[in-house]
Each structure stands twice: as structure tokens, then as C-alpha cells.
Amino acid sequence: MAGAPRPGGRSAKVRAAVLSAALAELAESGYHALSLDGVARRAGVHKTTVYRRWGTREALLFDAINARADEYVPIPDNGSLRADLLDLTRDAITNLSTPHVQAVARSAVALAPYDAAVATTNTAFWTERLAVDGIVVERAISRGEIAPTDPTEVIEAVIGPAYMRVLVTGRPVTEEFLAATVDRVLSGLPKPAKDV
């Protein structure tokens, strides 16, 4: 169909450039100094392109962080909840440990209590992301590996301690730490009922 955007075409390249520029601007200048004009300049696109597609810095950052999470934190499917949780958490922490993603996370934590737009964007991101990550728990329930439980609570329990280390205490997130965290969470999950 004429005029339809082509996957990987100019529209996709412009979007990728703008999303990358948004995260770079945030990491370099901070949330309050981030402007759509500055993002457009850094991305090498006209500012009307950015305003027309995103409209606000919150919408732009929401799209940028979602796109990055989709790319760098894929949903694993190893056939084992333990392996899936380890892969998921390892990828999430590797992503979080980059300057761009840390800038987003630190801005959200600091500003959400005082800025309604940031709070709304933060809540939307985590609602969506925890639902996506929860797929690994839903698969484990379907396989009979664990009894039905809230997938969001499982994901929060697994990634929360590692996020605490990266964003608050600065203690290292080692492979041993991730494995111990996953094993502690798994030990508390409900077991499937045995057939009588």
C-alpha cells in the first residue's frame, strides 16, 4: 500500500535515532533540562517530527525505555522457571547498569512523588513491564512447575533485591547473588497439588 511505513525503513530509523537521543540527553543533562528540541537536534531530525509523534518528554521517555527493555531484556523460555528467572534478572540488571537506563530509573524514583506526569509514566511502564516479565511465571504455572500465584509478585521479589543494590547500596550484583535470590523466591512459591 502506498505511503505505508516500511519495517526498518526511514520511519523506524528516525524513531530509533530519536529514542537513543532521548536517553542520551537524559543521562547527560538530567530530566529537568531535557527538551524535545534538544532531543531533535541530537537525533538530527526536525523538531516537528518529535513533537508530532511524542508531544511530551514523558511520552518520549516511556517509548524509549520500553523499546530498550524490549531489545535488551527479552523474555526467556528455557522450560524451567529457575533458568528463566535467572536470565530475565541478569538481563534486567545488565540493562539497568547502563548510564542511560540508570538515569531514567533514578529520575523516576526521585521525581515520581512530586511530579504527576512522571508518576503516571513510571506506573505505566512498570505495569506493562511486569506483565510482560510475568509471562515466565505463567508458563511455569501452565507446565505444572508451581501452583497458581501472582506473576507480578514473583518478578518483583526476584528483581527487587538486585535493583536495590544497583540503585541504592552500590553493592555488587554477582551471579551468586542472583542465583541465591532466585532460589529464595522459588523456595517460597506454592507447590503444585499432587494427583491423588
Buried (B, 14 or more C-beta within 10 A) or exposed (E): EEEEEEEEEEBEEBBBBBBBBBBBBBBBEEBEEBBBEBBBBBBEBEBEBBBEBBEEBBBBBBBBBBBBBEEBBEBBEEEBBBBBBBBBBBBBBEBBEBEBBBBBBBBBBEBBEEBEEBBEBBEBBBEEBBEBBBBBBBBBBEEEBBEEBEBBBBBBBBBEBBBEBBEEEEEEBEEEBBBEBBEEBBEEBEEBEEEE
